[in-house]
């Protein structure tokens, strides 16, 4: 997607009363920095600390109720070209997953709306009274945490990561890109662009958003629920036919 999903989360949280205007303004600056420099380990860990403090004591159902507002902001920012790429993988027999540091509940919902096989997000602990504790269950889906989660899903579904594709715009996703056989950078930040050139990885660039998803975004959200990332396209071990290689020539031409 264009930009970071954090700002859209902030707006939805503000409208729900979870955050104040000053915090929303700070997230706005963080969003701008992300567009200019990409995410970093330091800024993401800071955001995680803020999220933990913010979510502690919040009823889990309140997070679910933020979903329509959040998706209304995220869906129009998704590049149609990226969805075409995902559909090509699926047509070739490869299941596709969204892998994101965002909350698992929201990532799974976005995956359903967009027609992915599943979503993998950060799981937050829920207390017996139904409120969030602010603690994380399992890995934080960022950096090496993404790889840990991907390996678990790959084992469960019989997926060979060595024959899979991973897409990212940030150097922070280097562990994920290294974990698969086909790494692709999408509108990469400067560090990732330099590395992708050195490694001979495919680079996809598109800065202009099309209108197709922008027009349909709110409708999709409404249809899916009654009212952002990183992409992983994986190839099953059993899908080693000729059609499964349809993307390889294109990847070489674009490297």
N, C-alpha and C positions, 0 to 999 in steps of 0.2 A: 504494500500500500504506500501511498505518498505520505511521508512523514511518520510520526510515531503515534501509536494508539493511546499513549499516556494522556495526551491533552484531551482526547475525547472522553476518556475515563474521568478526568478531572471535571469536565463540564457536566457529565451525567451525575457525578458525586455532588457537585455544587447544587444542582437543581434538586437533588434528593435531600439536601441539608446536611450531608456528611462532611463537607469541607467549607471553609470560609472563602470570601473573595480574595483575600491576600494570598492564601495558598494556591488558589486557581491562577492568580497572576504569576506566581513563581513557577508553576508548571508551564505556563505559557512561554516563559523565557527558556525553560528547559527544552520545550518543543522546538523553539527556534534554533537553539544550539545543536540539537539533534540533526536538523536539516542542514546546518552548516558543516558539522564535523562528524556526525554519526555518534552512536552510543559508545560509551567506554565502561570498563569494569567499575571505575570509581563512581560515576554518575548512577549506574544501575544499582550498585549496592546501596547508595544513598536513597534512591527511590524505594528499594526494598525495605529499608529501615522505616521510611515514612509510611509506606503501605502497612507494615506490621502495626505501627502505632495507631494508624487511622482505623484499621479494621477491627482491632481488639474491642470486643463488646458489641459489635454490630450484628443484628440478627441476620442469619444466612439468607432469609427470604427477602431482605432488603436489597441484597446484592442481585438476586434474581430479578427483582422489579426494576433494576437499573438497565436491564438488557435492551429493551426497545430503544431507549434514549441513546445508549452506547452504539448499538448497531446502526442507528440512523445516521450517526456521524462517521462511522468506519466504512460502511458499505460503499458510499459514493467515492471514497478515496482509493479503492482497489483498482489496479490497472487491468483493463480488459485483456491486454496482451498477456498478462500473467495467467489469467483464467484460461486463455486459449492454450497456453503451455500445459497447464494442469489437465485440461480436457484431452490433449494429445496423449499424455501419459496414460490416462484412464482408458482411452480408446485402444491403447496398445496392451492393455491388461495389467497395468501397474497401479495399485491402490495409492491414493494421495492423502497426506496428512498435513495439517497445520501444526507447527510446533512453536509455541510462544510462551514467554514468561508471564503472560496474563493469567488470570484465574481460570482453572480448568473448566468450570461451569460455563463461562463465557466463551472460551475457546471451542468447546464441544458444540455449543449452540451455533457459533459462526460457521463451523465445519458443516453442520447440518444444512444451514441456510444456503451455503455455497456449493453443496453437493460433494464434499469431500467424504472419504470413507470414515475419517475420525479426526478429532483434535486432541492435542496433548498440551496441557497447560499446568501451571503451578497449583497444587492442591493445598488449601488452607484448612487448618484444624478447626473442627466445630465442637464446642462444648456440649455437655448433655442438655443444657437449656436452649440449644439451637442458635447460640451466638458464636461468632468467630473469636478465636483466642488470639489471633494475630501471628500464631506460629504456623510453620509449614510442615505438611506431611509429605515425606519423600523429598526428592531433589527439587531445588529451585531451578526451573526450566530456563537456564541461562548458562552459557559457556559449557563447561564439562557436564553440567546438569542436563543439558539437552541431549548430549550423547548417551548418558546413563538411561534416560527415559526412552530414547530411540532404540537402544539395544534391547530393552525390555519388551517393547512393542514388536520389534523385529523377531525376537525369539517366539513370542506368542503367536504371530501370524505367519511364521515360516518365511520371513523376508531376508534376503541376502543384502546387507548394507554395501558390500563390495560391488554390487550390480545396481545400486540405487543412485538417485540424484538428490542433491540438496541445494537450496537457493537461499541467498542472503544478500543484504546490502551493507553489512557491517563487519568489521574485522573482529568484533566480539564473538561472532559465530564461527571463528576459525576452527575450533574443535569439531563442530558439526560438519563443516565442509571437509575436514581431513578424514572424517569417519566414513565417508562414502566414496564410491568409485568415480562419481561424476559430480564435481563441484561446479556451481554456476554462481557468478556474482551478478546482482541485479541493481542497476543504478548505484554502484558501489561507492563507499566513502573512500577518501584518498588512499588510506593504507591498504584497504582491500583491493582497490583498483591496481595499485602497484604490485601487490602480491599475485593477483590473478594474471597480470601480464607476464610476470616472471615464471609462473607455473604453467602457463599456456591454458588456463581455464577459460571456458566460455564466458563472455561478458555480454549481458543484455542491458540496453539503455533505452528508456522511454520516459521522458519527463512530462509529456502532455497526457492528461487524463482524457479518455474517451467519454462519450455521453451515455453509452449503453447501460452500464451499471449505475451511473449517477442518477439516471431517470428512474430506474427500477429499484433502487436501493431500499427506500422506505416501504414499497410494496412487498418486497421479499421478506423484510423483517416482520411486517404485519401478518403475512401468510404463514410464516414459520412459527411465530410465538403468540399469535392472537392479538396483536397490537400493531488484529489490525494480526510481520511477521516473517513470519518466516515459513517457507514452504518446504515440504519434504515429499518428493515423489519416489516411491519405492517399487522395485521390481521383485515379484515372487520368484523363488528358486525354480518353481515349475514352469515359469513363463519364459523359456529360453528359445523360443521360436524365432523365425526370421522377422516377423512383424514387431517383436520386442526391440529390435535394433533400429526402428524407423527414425528415432531422434538423433542417432549417433552421427550420421553424415552432416546433419544440420549443425550439430554442436561443433564439429571440426571446422566448418566454414566460418562460424562466428567467433571462434577463439582468437 
